[in-house]
Every structure is written in structure tokens, then in C-alpha cells.
Amino acid sequence: MTATRVCALSELVQDEARRVEVDGVAISVVLDSNGEVHAIGDTCTHGDISLADGFVDGDTLECWAHGSAFSLRTGRPLNLPAYEPVPVYEVVIDGDDVLIDPTVTKEV
């Protein structure tokens, strides 16, 4: 599979997560305060909660329900109650297009 356009870069709001779905895979896309775009699995590994409804703080995305914060770079939870990581996807920026291939995860 090739990378799929999920949104325009100009549609992303700094430090806010946006939920997208590509071929049935839910992904949280975040434009951080450094201008970098991240894509991680959207479902908290502690519960079936959308991470896109959570809070961005620096390079983490915190689940609103129980407070587990996940690294946007590695997908690893930084605190309990979650202890399993979420997948992290490669992001390609092509002009104003944000492209993600949900079959390719980053090795971290």
C-alpha cells in the first residue's frame, strides 16, 4: 500500500489531535509546537478511548479518560494505567498534503 492523504497541513491546529481513519485504521494526527507532524494509533491501550479527544502537551498525547500520556515519537506510555504502546506511523508532507501509510509503522 502507498501513503494516503489524510488531511491538509493547513487544516491541523497546533497542539491539537485530529482523528483520521485510513483503511479502517484509526490514527491521531498532531502538529506539535515545533511544527512537526506526528501520527500515532488513536486507541488508548488502557481502554477503548480515542486519543484524539485527549490533550497534547509537548511531545505527548494524554488520554482524557484516565490520564495515560503517550509519546508522539515512540508511542510508549509514559505513565500508568496504560502500559502497552500505541503504533507510530511515518508521516510524509507533500506540499500541503499530509500522507500516512497505516501498514508502515516506525521502528523506535
Summary of the structure (lengths in Angstrom):
residues: 108
radius of gyration: 12.6
end to end distance: 21.3
largest distance: 38.8
contacts: 339
relative contact order: 0.24
helix: 6%
strand: 48%
